Amino acid sequence: SVSFTYAFTPTITLTARAGPSFTKTKQIAPDGVDADLTTPAVDGSVSNSDISYVADASVTKRFQHSTISAEYSRFESGSGGSAATSVVDSFTLSVSHLPSREWDLNFNAGWSSRKQISAINDLQGSTLERYSVSTSVGYRFSQQISIIARTSYQRFKNTTGSLVSPQITDDIVGSLTFRYSFDPIHRKT
């Protein structure tokens, strides 16, 4: 792979890395079991070769009290057991803002897609997508005491060749945290 970092300005930075990916998957079925349902004959094994690429890139913009970053990544994961080889693409957008010494505001949005690429029975062509949004607001009352409120929403969309329509799952989480930091042992030197 090849990687580089480039600063367009003192506050805007680009980092990128990319390279080829070669994957070969082979599944050996037990006696009497068809490893490849797409052919009429009973196959004792099925193999699949794939050429793809791996990459990740991020752009960061810094302001006086804020930071905005966007990141894309793509990688290929190998198979094992009943899991098929898959390609994972993801995109993340992050924003953090510190309007004062007391407040800390954060926002994150993301998307990822895991697609099966090896021809292993009904796993072939299945895709799992995830959409997510999360926010957090923190307030510091003092150096030791702070409060943080967090919310997140995720949607999972699972599509396989055997399903007529995709399976969709929504996940919503919220939390409120009180934090007290202290040093139980204070030693003077």
Summary of the structure (lengths in Angstrom):
residues: 189
radius of gyration: 23.5
end to end distance: 51.2
largest distance: 81.5
contacts: 493
relative contact order: 0.13
helix: 2%
strand: 67%
